[in-house]
Amino acid sequence: MKTTWNIIHKEISNQTNENNIKSLKINNHIVHNQISIANEFNNYFLNIAGSTSTKGINEKKEEASTLQYLFEYFNQPFKYISWSYTSSKEINKIINSLKNKNSSGYEEITTKIIKISKPFTISPIINIHNKMLAQGVYPERLKFSLIKPVYKSGDKSSPSNYKPISLLPAFSKIFEKVIYKRLFDHFNNNAILNEH
């Protein structure tokens, strides 16, 4: 038993050390300050996202606009989406379908914790979901994500050799599945999506 725990602690410390970036090259200087490293990644990822979105906008200008496409292929109005309330059966099924992950967003709650605490939290989760569906407002706090740089390859001191991953709150996965099911059913029932 002691050996098992030693292995577990070793693996956890290895994973923690892998996630820590000890140094980064900023303006041709190696920096070890964690705040400076975080700010550099933030600036780098923001600039990459900005250049990508600008490129996308320019490409879309060459294509027919989305509204023109919709008017051409969907010349009759769509039915309104009716958001049916969720139930304990649906939420229970969604929670059970979540993968057991140790990663978490800013709130530090994993899917494992949600599964373990399900008997105590399912009623508030249902209540919040039904309020969201009735009001048509997605909770603001579930939109927050924790961005982490993940090493790809090459020089570890260069920000360009990392990719950002976004860790959303575990509860947002439940909300997303509830909304996805209703949207998917609405699109299928009204033949909105093209099968080709």
C-alpha positions, 0 to 999 in steps of 0.5 A: 500500500505504501509503495502504491501511494509513493507511485501516485505522489511521484506521478502527481508531482511529475505532472505538476512539474511538467505543467510549470514553465520555469523560463521563457525567452522574452525579447532575447532575454531568458526570464524566470519570473512567473508573472512575466512568463504568464503575461508574455503567453497572454500577449502572444496568444492574444496576438495570434488570435487577433491575426487569425480572426482578421484573416478569417474576416478577409476570407469571408468578404470574398464569399457570399455573406451568411445572410444571403445564403440563408435567404437563398436556401431558407425562404420560409421563417423557422419555427421558434425554439421551444426550450423544454425544461430539464429533468433529474433523469436527463441531468443524471444521464449527462453527469454519468456520461462525463469523462472522469478527468482531473483537469478543472477550470478556474473553479477547481472542480473536476468532473470526478467531484461532480459525479461524487457529489451528484446526490447532493447537487443534482437539485440545484443543478436542475433548478439553475438549468431550468432558470437558464432555459426559461430566461434564455441567458447562459450563466456568465461565470460558466463562460470564464476559462483558464488558458494554459500553454501546452508544449508542442515541440522545438525550443521550450523557451519560445512562446511560439512552440506552445499551444493554448488550451482552454479549460472551462468549468466542469459544470459548463459541460452539463449546460452545453449538453442540455442546450445541444440536445434541444438545438439538435432536436429543433434542427432535425424536427424542422429539417434545418440542417442539410444532410449533405 
